[in-house]
Amino acid sequence: MNIELRYTLRLFLFVLLSVSSVVLTYAQIEKDVAYYKDDLRRVEVKLREGDFQGGLALLDEIGVKYPDAADVNYAKSLIFAQIGNYDQAVNSAQAAYEKTKHMFYANHLLELYKSKKAFGEGIQLLKDLKQQYSNHEGLNRELLILYAENNQISEAESLYEDLIKVNHSDTLNLVMAEVYLNGNNLTSAKKILTSIQGKTLIGDVYGYLGYIYTKEGKSKEALSAIERGIKRTNDKSLYLDLADVYKGMDKLDAMYNALKTAFDAPEVVFWDKYKFLVGLMNENNGLSGDKLQQLANAMEACHPDVLEAKVLKGEILWKRENIEEARSLFLKVLSSNPKYVKVWRQIINTDLALGQPDEAIKHGFEGLKHNPNNTEIIYFTSLAYAVKEDYEKSKDLLETALNYSENDNNYLRSLIYGSLGDMYHQLKMQSMSDVAYEEAIALDSTNVSALNNYAYYLAQRKQDLEKAADFSKRTNDIDPNSATFMDTYAWVLFQQGKFDDALFWIEKAVKLDSKSSVLLEHYGDILSKLNRDKDAILQWKKALEIDLGKKSDVSLAKIQEKIQQRKYVE
């Protein structure tokens, strides 16, 4: 169970589609909104087009005409937050609040402070609000939480002790228990929770008690507490807590049955279901693909308008190799929101998995119409050209992606440089290939594809073999179960003349993949250097048999020549 400080004022940060209409939706707070309503509609048009700077410029013009319009500052704050400029978002939010001292704007400003972890400023804001709303329990609860987030536990405890002297709700007790839980003070949290269990109708009280008992190694008590809560509150979300306990007990059938009840309940919060299911997908927990699929189906049925439900269902279909069905679902998502970049990437991947690179290219350029100059979509479209062996176009797209990647994270930039290294190599631009690989590795030292490919090409050229060995060894440390990485390391060692070590690694690789003609050819080459020509010929013949099916004339001729040069036959 993930403990969170849940009982906060409502979060009013909006995703892209909401930002485009929020200036009109919330402008009703202002009395004179009618005077500039048409101007706000012009802003909305800019935002729907993705022209954030244009929208901000229009808002600046409105602000000059109507300097007391707090909603204009609020709208600017939302846009700045959307484009990641949180300092400006805070400045605009502060301006909106100062003009009206309205709770709505305070709420938004508080959430920005929290997102920036500016807890001290948030505390001061709440104290300011308490001057107007002295007995507002929501403010007191929020203040408790921020004291805790700011490591002011004694202040939180002092405030709590003062508040419980007067009439208060069970929610206040729950928030203080959450504060203790986040500080890993289970004893104090348990004391508060046990004092209200059986009386309160708040389901989280029983869920948290289940969590505490589980941490204490008391699984039976945990189950009893949660089951008591279900009986008392009929809160279906407690079935997620029940499933969590069964999961810890390795009772997968009981876990699944509890999850099915929660996932079939529309009133259970979507994101709680989503997080649980993602956790199961990322763990090797023994739950079958069929059951994961059934949970995803139930979640989508309960929340048909939540696109993330369809996306996760599609990802499970993809993992289960139901690729056509996954692609169909991803296309439905994009018909609702063509700006969902992650799903364009998934569409391209499904196209390539189905052996349809032309479809991948078509979808890639369609995605770019809705998301101009998006680095990720450009990158994945370049991969489709690489599959078609159109290395020149792939290279051009990768260079374009690089030009637009200045504000992207190092992980994506490393992938782009690594793929450029591959394309430059294919186009026999070796010096540029080396530079691209070096850049990829500098940006992300765990980029195993760049490390492996660079090491292999250096070994082929018999250059910088110490560097090649270092890079190849790293890939095997990062992913110790890749036959490809083992083969590369064996080949580097072979070029260094370390034939016994090379044999050790190639045999490990062949155990994992005995159907690769490249691995078997390398196996034969290494055996030959160790004067085991009869064994070498056996491996070469296996490689030859595999390549006969591929009709690779160059590879066939090369292997046949090696066999003919040896004196021994089977």
N, C-alpha and C positions, 0 to 999 in steps of 0.2 A: 504493500500500500504506500502510495506517495503522499506524504503529509504536506499540505499546502495551507497557507493563510488565506482561507476562502472568503471570509465574511468582510469583504472590502466594499467601498463605494463602487458603483458600476463603472466599468472601463468604457471610455468613449473614444478610443482610437479606432479608426475605420480602415478597412482594406480598400483597395483601389476603386472598386465599383461603388462603394458607399461614399467615398470622398467626392465623387462627381455630383452627388445630389445633396450632400449634407449642408452646403451653404444655404440652400433654400429651405431645407427641412427644419433647421434649427434657428434660422433667422427670425422666426416668429417671436423670439424673446424680445426683439427690438421693436419699439413702438412705431418708428418711422420707416420700417422696412419697405413699405409701399413705394416710397420715394425712389428707392434704388433697386426694386425687385427685378426690373428688366436688366439692369447691370449685372445682377447676380446670375441671371439666366445666361448671359454671355460668358460669365466665368464657368458655369456648368458645362457649356459647350466645349470650352477650352480643355477642361479636365477630362471630358469623355474622349476627346481626341488624343489624350495623353500629353497635352501641351501644358505642363505644370508651370513653366516659367511665364507663359502667356497668361495663365490664370492668376499668378501672383502679381503680374504687372497691372492687370485690370483691378485686382483688389486694392493695390496701392492707389490707383486713381479714385476709387470709391472712398478710400480712407481719407484722401485729401478733401473731398467734397463733404464727407460726413465724419469728422474727426472723433465724434463720440460714439460711433457705431462699433460696439464691442464684438458683434458677430463677425465683422470683417476681420478683426484680429484673430478670432477663433478659427475662421476658415483658413487663414494663412497658416496658423499653427498646425492644423490638420495636414495641409499640403506639405509643409516643411517636414513633418514627421514621416509622411509617406515617402519622401525622397531621401530620408535618412539624415536630414540636417536638424538634429535634436536641439542644438543650442538655439537656433533661430525659432524652432518650434516652441521652446520654453519662453523665449522673449515675447513672442506674439501671444502666448497663452497668459503670461503675466499681465500684458497690456489689456487683454480682454477682461480679466478678473478685476483689475484695479479700476476699470471704468464703471463697473456695476456692483462689485462685491456679491455677484449672484452665485448661488450654490452650483449651478450647472457649469459655469466656467471654472469654479474652484475644483470641481470634480475632475475636469479635464487636465487642469494644471497639476493636480496631485498625481494623476497617473503618469504624467511626463516626468515628474520628480522621481517617482518610483522606478520608471524604466531606466533613468540615468543613475539610479542608486543614490540620488541626492536626498537621503533620508532626513538630514538636518533641516533642509528647506521645507520638506513635507511636514515635518513636525511643527515648524513655525507657522506654516499655512493653517494647519488644523487648530493651533492655539488661537490664531486670528479669527477663525470661523466660530470657535467656542465663545468668543465675545458676543456674537450675535445669537448663537444657538447653544446656550449653556447646558441644557439637559438633553441634547441630541445624542441618543445612544449610539447611532451609527458613527458619529464623529469620535466618540470615546473608544469605540471598538477599533476604528482605524488608527487612532493614536496609540493604543496598546500595541498594535501590530508594528507601527513604525518605530516605536521605542525598542521593540525586540529586534527589528531589522538593523537598527543603529547600535546594537549591543548595549542598550540602556535597560537592562533587565530589571534593575532595582527600581527605576522610574516606572516601568510597566507594572511591577508588583505593587508599588505604592498607589498608582492610579486605580488599579483593580480593587485594592482593599478599600479605597474611598468609595468606589462605585457600588460595591456589594452591600454597603451599609444602607442604601436606599433601594427602592423597588427597581429590579432589573430583570431582564429576560434570561432564559437559559442560553441564548446565543452568546451573551457576554461571557458566561462561564466557559463555553466552548472555545471562544477566541483565546482566552487565557490558557486553556489547556493546549491549544495549538501552539501558543508561544512557548510553553514548556517543552512540547514535543519537538519543536524545531531546535531547541537548545539541548535536546537529548536528556531532559530532566523528566524521565518517565514516572518517577515516584510522585512528583507534584501534580503532573497531568492526571495520573490515575486517581489521585485523591479527589480532584475536582469532578472528574467524570463519574466515578462511582457514587458521588453524592447526589447525582441527578438521574442516574440510570433507573429505569422502571417508572419514572415520573414524566420524563420529557418525551416529546414526539419528534425530536430532532434525530434523524437516523445516524448522523455522523458521530454522535456520542457513542453509539454501540460499535460503529466501525472502528473508531479510535481505540476503544477498549480491546477490541479484537486484535488490533495492531500491537498494543502494549503487551497483551498476554502472549502473542506470538514471539515478540522480542524476548520475553522472559522464558521462552521454551515451553509454554503451557498451551499446546494446541487445542486440547479439549475445552479449556476455559475460554479460549478465543472463539471456538465454534459456538459455545453456549451463549456467550455475550452477544454475538451477531444474530443468532437464531432468536434470542430474546428480543432483540431490536426489531427483527422482521415481524415477529408476532405483535409487538407493541405498536409499531408505526406503519406496517405494511409498505415500507419504503423499499421499492424494487432495487434501488442502487446498492443496497446492502448485500445483494447477491454477488456483486463484484468483490466486496470484501470477503464474503464467504468463499468465493472462488480462489482468492488470494491465499487464504489459509489452507485450503485443500491443495493448492499448488505446492505450498511449502511442505506439505505432508506427502507429496508425490502421489496423490489420489486423483489421477487424471480424469477418470469417468465422473467422479463427483464434482471436480472442477468444471468440466464441460457442462454438466447439467445445471450448475449454478449460473454459469455464464449465459447459457441459452435463455434462462428466465430473464436475466437482466437485458440481454440483447433484444429480446422480443418485446420489451416494455418501452413504448415511445417516451414515457416520462423520465427515463434515465438519461442523463446528460450525454449527448453524442460524444463529446470529447473524452469523457471517462471511458466509454466503450472503445473508442479509437485508440487511446493510449494503451489499454490492456491488450488489444488485438495486435498492435504493432510490436509490443513487448514479446508476445508469443511467437510472432513471425521471426523475430531476431534471436530467439533462443532455441536451443536444441532440447525441447521439452517433451518430445514424444507424442505430441498431439498430431493426429493425422491431417494430411492435406484436405481430406473431405470435411473434417470437422471445422478446420479453419475457414474453409469455403462456406460452410453452413452459417457460421457466425457472421461472416462478411455479408452474406445474403440477407440475414436477419437484420443486420444494422442498416443496410441500404433500404430494406422494405420499411423500416421504422422512420427513416430520415431520408425520404426520396429526393428532397430538395437540397440536400447537403452534398456538394460535388465531391468532397473528400471521401465520402462513403463509397461513391462509384470508383474513385481512383484506387482506393485500397482494395476493393473487390477485384479491380482489374489487375493490380499487382499480384494478388494471390493466384488469379487465373494464369498470369504470365509465368509465375514460378512453377505452376503445375503443368506448364507447356500447353495450355489451352490458348494458344497465341491468337488465333482468329477471333475468339470470343473476347479476349482482352482488348484487342485492337478496336473491335466494335464498341466496347464500353468507353474506351478512351476518346473515340470520335464523338460519342454522345456528350461527353464532358466538354469537349472543345466547341461543340455547337452551342452550348450554353455560355461558355466563357473562353473565347479564342485567345485571351491574354494569359491563359494558364500555361506558362512556359514549361514547367516540369512535364506536362502531359504531351506537349509537342515532342519533347525528347523521347518519351515512352512510345509515342506513335512511330517515330523513326526507328527505334529499336525493334518494335514488332515487325515493321516492314522488312528490316534487314534479316530478322530471324526467319521470316517466311521466304527469304531469298528474292525479295522484290526491291532492289536498290533504286529503280526508277520511281517507284511509289514513295520511297523514303525521300528522294530528292524533291518530288512534287510536294510532299507534305512539309518538307523543310522550308521551301520558298513560300508556301501558303502561310506557315507560321510566322515568317518574317514580314509578311504583309500586315499582320496584326501586331507584331512586336518588332518594329524596325530596328535593325542594327543590334539585335540581341545576340550577345556573344555565344551563349550556350547553344542556341538554335543553329547559328552559323557553324559552330564546331561540329555538331552532330550531322549536319548536312554534308560537311566535308568528308565525314567517315563513309557516307554512302558513295561518294565519288571514288574513294579509295577502294571500296569493295568492287566497283566497276573497273578498277585498275586505271582510272583516269587520274593519274597522279598530278598532272599539271593543274587541273581544275580543283582538285583537293587542296593542293598547295596554295592556290590563289585564295580560296575561301579561308584557309587557316591564317594566312597573312592578314586577310580582312578582319577575321575574328580577333587577332592580336592587336590590330589598330584600335578596336573598340573595347579592349579588355582592361583599360587603365584602372577602372574602378572595381574590377572583379577581384575575387579572392585569389590567393596564390595557388590554391589547388587547381582551379580551372585554368589559370595561366600556365601552370606547369603541364597540364594535359595538352594544351595547345602547342607549347614548345616541343613536347615529346612527339606529338604527331607530325609536327613540322620536321623534326629530325628524321622520322620514318620516310616522309615524302621526299626530302632532299636526298636521302640515301637512294631511294628508288630512281631518282632523276640524276644520279651520279654526281651530286653536288656535295662531295664528302666534307669539305672544310665547313660549309654552312650547316651540314648535318651535325657535325661535332659541336659546333657552337650552340645549336638549338638544344641538343641533349644536355650540354653543360648548364645551359640556362634553366632547363626543366628541372634538373637535379638540384640546382641552387635554390629554386623556388620551393621545391618539395622533395626532401631527401628520402621520402618513402614512395616516390613514384616508381613502382617496380617495373612498369613497362619501359620507361625511359632507361632505367638502370640496366635492365636485361638486354634490351636491343642495342644500346650503346656498347655494352660489354661484348656482345656477340660480334658486332661489326668490327670492333677493334681487334678481336681475336682472328677474324677472317683476314684482316689486313696485317696481322702480326705486329701491331703497333700498341705502345703503352700497355703492355700485358699486365703489369703490376696494377695499374688503375683498373683494367678490365676485371682482374681477379677480385679486387676490392669491391667493385660495384656488383659483380655477380654473386659474391659471397653475401652481400647485404640483402639481395633479393631472396636468397634462401633462408636468411634469418627472419625476414619479414613474413614470407610465405613458405614454410618448410614442406608443403605438400604439393608443390608444382613440379611436374615432370619436365616442363619446358625450362624452368629456371635451373633445375639440376643438370639438364643437358647442356645449357650454356656454360655453367661452371665447369663441367667435365671438358667442354671444348676449349675453354680458356686454359685449363690445366694441361690439356693435350698440347696446345701451342707453346706452353712453357716447358715442355719436355717432362712434365711430372706425370708419367703414364700410369703408375700404380694408383695415384690419387684420382686421376681421371677415370680409371676403371671403376673405382669405388662409386663415384658419382653417377656414371652412366648406367651402372647396374641398378642403382636406386631408381633412376629415371625410367628404365625399361620395365621395372617391376610395376610402376604406376601406369605406364602406357606402352604396351607391347605392339600397338598397331600403327606407330608412327615410323614411316620409312626414314625420316631424317634421323631419329634417335637410333634406329637399327643400323643405319649407315655409319653413324659416328661410333657406335659400339664396335662394328667391324674394324674401323680405322684404328681404334685404340688397341683392340686385340692384336691387330697386325703389327703394331709397333712393339708389342710385348712378345713378338715371335710366335704367336698362337694363330698361324695362318689358317689352319683347318677350321677353327672356331670362328675366325673372321669371315671366311667364305660363307659359313652357315648363316651368319647374321646379314651379310650382304644379299644373299639369296632371298632371305625373308623380306628385306627392303625392296628387292627387285620385284618380288611377287606383288607387293602392295602397290608399287608404282606402275606395274603393268595395267592395273585397273584404272589408273589415272591417266594413262597414255602420255606420260611426261617424257618426251623423247630425249631432252637434255639430261634429265636425271637418270633415265635408263642407260644411256650410253656411258655415263660416268661410272655407274656402278658395275656395268658389264666389263668395262676396261679394268677396273680394280680386280675383278674375279679372274680375268684372263692373265693378269700379270703374276698371279700366284701359281706355284707349282702344284700345290696340294688340291685334291678334289675329294668330295665325300665318297 
